[in-house]
Amino acid sequence: MTKVSIRKSKISDIPQIISIIQKEAETSGALLPVTKEMLAKWIRSGLSYVAVVDDEVVGHEAAHLWPNCKWVELRSLAVNPDYRGMKIGSTLSLKLLSGIGKKHDGSTVVAFTNKVGSGKGILKANGFAEVGIEDVPAELFTIGSKHRGKAEFGYKIFVRKGS
């Protein structure tokens, strides 16, 4: 049985993380590309996690804090296709949500998913509800504005309100 461990991301993980995200973005269109600088910011914030097998990064998820509205967005959940079906994505999401709860308790958390994403169940199981574009601050649409949140691209928006 393959031993998968989940840990906070390190700056040295960035090349492997970018590779996983890039492959997912190219094949499914489910993810927006990320930069080294963006990943470094998420890593420094303490809200970036990786799944590792034998020192190889096989999965990643992070959160981005939107400074003006103080919402937290789940970003860049990707798992190497060779390791899918092992609940790695769900485990990463749970770890990240726990980290958000510790660092940003009371914040509203948002996740954008598209029709190829299969993580909707984990969101609903953790208190997220589907909402419309009108329920989300405009600030969140400053990236990926061509397709993000638009129904014709299959995107859905899930929100968990802060306490």
Secondary structure by P-SEA (a helix, b strand, c coil): cbbbbbbcccccaaaaaaaaaaaaaaaccccccccaaaaaaaaaaccbbbbbccccccccccccccccccbbbbccccccccccccaaaaaaaaaaaaaaaaccccbbbbbbbcccccaaaaaaaabbbbbccccccccccccccccccccccbbbbbbbbcc
